[in-house]
Amino acid sequence: MRTAILGASTVAAGHILLSSILGLLSIYVELQFLSRYEEEIERYAGLGLGLFGLIYAGFAYFRHSSCHGHTHHGPDPKGQKAPYVFLFSLGFSPCIAVLPLFAAAAVHGSVTTLVVFLSFCVGVLTALIGSTVLVSKGFVKLDHPIFEHYGDVLTGLSVTLMGTILFFI
């Protein structure tokens, strides 16, 4: 559970970092540019996420295609940081919806902007960590060799599904 929470925090860090950088840029570049292209930015972010998931699933499938039996316990990452780099990159998608809030708060001063930023951080962390804990507690009950052997493939396909949903919605 501790590893799952650390992973969710890593995803949240990527999401918060990119959204905050874009929030600062939106204050300086003006909101008109971003609001004009908001749908396109979100759509292509979803497309990129879906493509990333497909590539990851394909890579995982072909890497595991020569494995036989039920003794396989997932990837053996080179170094302890490799999974967290992957998770950080998953979270590295912008939250376009928060950018107008940053821009509106900037008009009222740095304290208001800081409160909006901290509220955004707490919301992202609460949502990602909370959902990760709930899902982890549910998936612990699913102990099957298919999940153990093809967990990376299922992860990639899940990321692809999330990107597809973002692309069409």
C-alpha positions as a Markdown table, in Angstrom:
| # | Residue | x | y | z |
|---|---|---|---|---|
| 1 | Met | 0.0 | 0.0 | 0.0 |
| 2 | Arg | 2.9 | 2.4 | 0.8 |
| 3 | Thr | 4.3 | 1.8 | -2.7 |
| 4 | Ala | 0.9 | 2.5 | -4.3 |
| 5 | Ile | 0.6 | 5.7 | -2.4 |
| 6 | Leu | 4.1 | 6.8 | -3.3 |
| 7 | Gly | 3.3 | 6.0 | -7.0 |
| 8 | Ala | 0.0 | 8.1 | -6.8 |
| 9 | Ser | 2.0 | 10.9 | -5.2 |
| 10 | Thr | 4.5 | 10.7 | -8.1 |
| 11 | Val | 1.7 | 10.9 | -10.7 |
| 12 | Ala | 0.2 | 13.9 | -8.8 |
| 13 | Ala | 3.6 | 15.6 | -8.7 |
| 14 | Gly | 3.9 | 15.5 | -12.5 |
| 15 | His | 0.3 | 16.7 | -12.9 |
| 16 | Ile | 0.7 | 19.6 | -10.4 |
| 17 | Leu | 4.1 | 20.6 | -11.9 |
| 18 | Leu | 3.0 | 20.9 | -15.5 |
| 19 | Ser | -0.4 | 22.5 | -14.6 |
| 20 | Ser | 1.4 | 25.0 | -12.4 |
| 21 | Ile | 4.0 | 25.9 | -15.0 |
| 22 | Leu | 1.2 | 26.4 | -17.6 |
| 23 | Gly | -0.8 | 28.3 | -15.0 |
| 24 | Leu | 2.1 | 30.8 | -14.6 |
| 25 | Leu | 2.5 | 31.0 | -18.4 |
| 26 | Ser | -1.2 | 31.6 | -18.7 |
| 27 | Ile | -0.9 | 34.6 | -16.4 |
| 28 | Tyr | 1.8 | 36.1 | -18.6 |
| 29 | Val | 0.6 | 35.0 | -22.1 |
| 30 | Glu | -3.0 | 35.9 | -21.3 |
| 31 | Leu | -5.9 | 33.7 | -21.0 |
| 32 | Gln | -7.2 | 34.4 | -24.5 |
| 33 | Phe | -4.7 | 32.2 | -26.3 |
| 34 | Leu | -5.3 | 29.2 | -24.0 |
| 35 | Ser | -9.0 | 29.5 | -23.9 |
| 36 | Arg | -9.1 | 29.6 | -27.7 |
| 37 | Tyr | -7.2 | 26.3 | -28.0 |
| 38 | Glu | -8.4 | 24.6 | -24.8 |
| 39 | Glu | -10.3 | 21.9 | -26.5 |
| 40 | Glu | -7.5 | 21.1 | -28.9 |
| 41 | Ile | -4.9 | 21.0 | -26.1 |
| 42 | Glu | -7.0 | 18.6 | -24.0 |
| 43 | Arg | -7.9 | 16.4 | -27.0 |
| 44 | Tyr | -4.3 | 16.0 | -28.1 |
| 45 | Ala | -3.2 | 15.4 | -24.5 |
| 46 | Gly | -5.7 | 12.5 | -24.5 |
| 47 | Leu | -4.5 | 11.2 | -27.8 |
| 48 | Gly | -0.9 | 11.3 | -26.6 |
| 49 | Leu | -1.9 | 9.5 | -23.4 |
| 50 | Gly | -3.7 | 6.8 | -25.5 |
| 51 | Leu | -0.7 | 6.4 | -27.8 |
| 52 | Phe | 1.6 | 6.2 | -24.9 |
| 53 | Gly | -0.5 | 3.4 | -23.3 |
| 54 | Leu | -0.6 | 1.4 | -26.6 |
| 55 | Ile | 3.2 | 1.6 | -27.0 |
| 56 | Tyr | 3.7 | 0.6 | -23.3 |
| 57 | Ala | 1.2 | -2.3 | -23.6 |
| 58 | Gly | 2.8 | -3.5 | -26.9 |
| 59 | Phe | 6.3 | -3.3 | -25.4 |
| 60 | Ala | 5.2 | -5.2 | -22.3 |
| 61 | Tyr | 3.4 | -7.9 | -24.3 |
| 62 | Phe | 6.4 | -8.6 | -26.6 |
| 63 | Arg | 8.8 | -8.5 | -23.7 |
| 64 | His | 6.7 | -11.1 | -21.8 |
| 65 | Ser | 5.9 | -13.2 | -24.8 |
| 66 | Ser | 8.8 | -15.6 | -24.1 |
| 67 | Cys | 7.8 | -16.1 | -20.5 |
| 68 | His | 6.2 | -19.4 | -19.5 |
| 69 | Gly | 4.7 | -20.6 | -16.2 |
| 70 | His | 3.4 | -18.7 | -13.3 |
| 71 | Thr | 6.6 | -17.7 | -11.6 |
| 72 | His | 6.9 | -14.3 | -13.3 |
| 73 | His | 6.4 | -11.4 | -10.9 |
| 74 | Gly | 6.3 | -8.4 | -13.2 |
| 75 | Pro | 9.2 | -6.3 | -14.7 |
| 76 | Asp | 12.6 | -6.1 | -13.2 |
| 77 | Pro | 13.2 | -2.4 | -13.6 |
| 78 | Lys | 16.8 | -1.3 | -13.9 |
| 79 | Gly | 17.1 | 0.7 | -10.7 |
| 80 | Gln | 14.5 | 1.6 | -8.2 |
| 81 | Lys | 13.6 | 4.9 | -9.9 |
| 82 | Ala | 12.5 | 3.5 | -13.2 |
| 83 | Pro | 8.8 | 2.9 | -12.2 |
| 84 | Tyr | 8.5 | 6.3 | -10.7 |
| 85 | Val | 9.9 | 8.0 | -13.8 |
| 86 | Phe | 7.1 | 6.2 | -15.7 |
| 87 | Leu | 4.5 | 7.3 | -13.2 |
| 88 | Phe | 5.7 | 10.9 | -13.2 |
| 89 | Ser | 5.4 | 10.9 | -17.0 |
| 90 | Leu | 1.8 | 9.6 | -16.8 |
| 91 | Gly | 0.9 | 12.6 | -14.5 |
| 92 | Phe | 2.7 | 15.0 | -16.8 |
| 93 | Ser | -0.5 | 16.0 | -18.5 |
| 94 | Pro | -1.9 | 19.5 | -18.0 |
| 95 | Cys | -5.1 | 20.4 | -16.2 |
| 96 | Ile | -6.4 | 23.0 | -18.6 |
| 97 | Ala | -9.5 | 23.6 | -16.5 |
| 98 | Val | -7.5 | 25.1 | -13.7 |
| 99 | Leu | -5.7 | 27.7 | -15.8 |
| 100 | Pro | -8.5 | 30.2 | -15.8 |
| 101 | Leu | -8.6 | 30.0 | -12.0 |
| 102 | Phe | -4.9 | 30.8 | -11.8 |
| 103 | Ala | -5.4 | 33.8 | -14.2 |
| 104 | Ala | -8.4 | 35.0 | -12.3 |
| 105 | Ala | -6.6 | 34.7 | -8.9 |
| 106 | Ala | -3.6 | 36.6 | -10.2 |
| 107 | Val | -5.7 | 39.7 | -10.6 |
| 108 | His | -6.4 | 39.6 | -6.9 |
| 109 | Gly | -2.8 | 39.3 | -5.8 |
| 110 | Ser | -0.2 | 36.8 | -4.9 |
| 111 | Val | -1.9 | 35.6 | -1.7 |
| 112 | Thr | -5.1 | 34.6 | -3.6 |
| 113 | Thr | -3.0 | 33.0 | -6.3 |
| 114 | Leu | -1.2 | 31.0 | -3.7 |
| 115 | Val | -4.5 | 29.9 | -2.1 |
| 116 | Val | -5.8 | 28.7 | -5.5 |
| 117 | Phe | -2.5 | 26.9 | -6.1 |
| 118 | Leu | -2.5 | 25.1 | -2.7 |
| 119 | Ser | -6.2 | 24.2 | -3.1 |
| 120 | Phe | -5.4 | 22.7 | -6.5 |
| 121 | Cys | -2.5 | 20.7 | -5.0 |
| 122 | Val | -4.6 | 19.4 | -2.2 |
| 123 | Gly | -7.4 | 18.4 | -4.5 |
| 124 | Val | -5.1 | 16.6 | -6.9 |
| 125 | Leu | -3.3 | 14.7 | -4.2 |
| 126 | Thr | -6.6 | 13.8 | -2.4 |
| 127 | Ala | -8.2 | 12.5 | -5.6 |
| 128 | Leu | -5.2 | 10.5 | -6.8 |
| 129 | Ile | -4.2 | 9.0 | -3.5 |
| 130 | Gly | -7.7 | 8.4 | -2.4 |
| 131 | Ser | -8.7 | 6.6 | -5.6 |
| 132 | Thr | -5.4 | 4.6 | -5.5 |
| 133 | Val | -6.0 | 3.4 | -2.0 |
| 134 | Leu | -9.6 | 2.4 | -2.8 |
| 135 | Val | -8.6 | 0.6 | -6.1 |
| 136 | Ser | -5.6 | -1.1 | -4.4 |
| 137 | Lys | -7.8 | -2.5 | -1.6 |
| 138 | Gly | -10.2 | -3.9 | -4.3 |
| 139 | Phe | -7.5 | -5.4 | -6.6 |
| 140 | Val | -5.8 | -7.2 | -3.7 |
| 141 | Lys | -8.7 | -9.6 | -3.8 |
| 142 | Leu | -8.0 | -10.4 | -7.5 |
| 143 | Asp | -5.1 | -12.9 | -7.3 |
| 144 | His | -4.8 | -14.6 | -10.7 |
| 145 | Pro | -1.8 | -15.6 | -12.8 |
| 146 | Ile | -3.1 | -13.6 | -15.7 |
| 147 | Phe | -3.0 | -10.4 | -13.7 |
| 148 | Glu | 0.4 | -11.3 | -12.4 |
| 149 | His | 1.8 | -12.2 | -15.9 |
| 150 | Tyr | 0.1 | -9.6 | -18.0 |
| 151 | Gly | -0.2 | -6.8 | -15.5 |
| 152 | Asp | 1.9 | -4.4 | -17.5 |
| 153 | Val | -0.1 | -5.1 | -20.7 |
| 154 | Leu | -3.3 | -4.4 | -18.7 |
| 155 | Thr | -1.8 | -1.2 | -17.3 |
| 156 | Gly | -0.9 | 0.0 | -20.8 |
| 157 | Leu | -4.4 | -0.8 | -22.1 |
| 158 | Ser | -6.0 | 1.0 | -19.2 |
| 159 | Val | -3.9 | 4.1 | -19.9 |
| 160 | Thr | -5.0 | 3.8 | -23.6 |
| 161 | Leu | -8.6 | 3.6 | -22.5 |
| 162 | Met | -8.2 | 6.7 | -20.3 |
| 163 | Gly | -6.6 | 8.6 | -23.2 |
| 164 | Thr | -9.4 | 7.5 | -25.5 |
| 165 | Ile | -12.0 | 8.7 | -23.1 |
| 166 | Leu | -10.2 | 12.0 | -22.7 |
| 167 | Phe | -9.9 | 12.3 | -26.5 |
| 168 | Phe | -13.6 | 11.8 | -27.2 |
| 169 | Ile | -15.0 | 13.6 | -24.2 |
